[in-house]
């Protein structure tokens, strides 16, 4: 069996089954309360005297993957954000380019963002593309900057299992209590993010559930229903919301910029500012997993040689090492 498939077969179980490129558990919400915050964004505190801007890249899949793609974990993100926070930066920029991924990873990252922002950290999203789980991470940030070609949205949960791939909502058809349970609990983190950023929860709801609508007006901001004849429908009842850069700028959800330098320049950081990237910190777990895979490949070769030399004690010893490394790799994949 391919090593990556072998690791995945043991680790995927509950941890990786609710994934989506990337979608998250159907998080319906109570009737969304219209807010005016999108039309008139809440002012951002810029009183920090620091001239340091820290950049944390969130590139690739949200959560472990064995397909050779880039990925990042909640565990690494929380450690990296805490390390950044201790340096008291003027701002932390999350450089996001992700198709989405695991539900549990997404939710823990959102919680870490909200906790850090609650302690006074200015967290900014700079987005190339943010699909599904990454879209929900993006809108948990108080300030959002996007490229002219950026897309954010499409967060319907996809479940992969022995019977194939399906949306979680379809999978739960006929069991209203189970659906309501997920809807109630899983929507809480996105409602908390909406409250913290001053945005309507209708935005996340329309990304997660194709039965939801999204309307907007310059006077009233976003809502899940039309309130006046002049309201503009952003997303219909049979569509999954994906926002373009133009729509995000028009509605006040984000500002368009062409480069990271432009984003930093717009943050009004005190003169003489410096930028620090934390690429290696956020890539700690992927680096470990690559090392585990390399070690497993080496042990397979060693076992083959020992078998060819008719050395059963050596084979037994190497197999123990192999099994230990395999368990470590699976444990890493199970962590959010």
C-alpha positions, 0 to 999 in steps of 0.5 A: 500500500502507498505510504500516504494512503496507509497513514491516511487510512488510519488517521482519517476516521473522525478527524478528517471525515468532515472536510471540504474543499473545504467546507464546514458542517452545515451551519445554519443560523437563526434568522440573520439580524440585519446590520448596518456595519457593512455600509459603515464599517466599525473604526479600527483601532490603530493606536499601537506605537509599534512599527512591526507588521507580522505576516503569517501565510495560510497557504494550501489546505486547511488541515493535514493532507497527504496528497503532496499539497501545501497545508497548515494546522490549527495547532501551528497557527495558534502557536505562531499567532501567540508568538506574534502577539508577544512581539506586540506588532502594529498588525498581524496579516494573514496571507490567505490562499486556500481552497478550504479543508477540515471543519475542526481546523477551521473552527479552532483557527477562527477561535484563535483569531477572535481570542487574539483580537479580543486581546487587542491584536489587529488581525488583517486578512490579505486574500488571493483566494479563500474557498470554503473553510478558508472563506469563513476564516477570512470573514472572522478577520476585522479587516479584509484586503483582496486582489482584483481577481480574488474569490471568497466563499462556497462553504457547503460541507462535503463529507467523504466516506465509504459510500462516497462523497456527499454534502452533509445536508443531503446526508442528514435528510430525514433526520431533522433532530440531527440536522438541527443539532449540527445547525445550532452548535456549529453555527455558534463560532460564525455568529461569534465572528459576526458579532466580533467583526460587526458583520451580519451572520447572513454572509457566512450562512449564504456561503454554507447553505444554498437555501439561504439568500443574501441581500444588500443595501448601502443604507442597511448593509447585508441581510438574509431577506429583502427589506426594500425594493431597492435592495440588491440580491447578492445570492439567490436561494438556489446558489452557494455564495462566492463573492468577487473582489468587486462585490466585496469592495462595493459592499464594504466587506473588503478593499482591493489592493494589488500587493502586500506592500500596498496593504501594509502601506494602507495600515498607517503603521508608524514610520520606519516600519519593518515586516517580519514573515513567519513562514517556518513557524506555520509550516512546523507540522507539514515539515514533520509529516514530510520527515515521517514519510521519508523515514517510512520510505527508508524503513521499507527499503531497509526491511526489503534488504533485511528480508533479502539477507534472510535476517529475521531479527533485523526485519522484526526490529525494523518493523517495530520502528516502522509501526512506531513511526506510522503511529506518530504520523497518524497522530499528527494527521489527527491533530487539528 
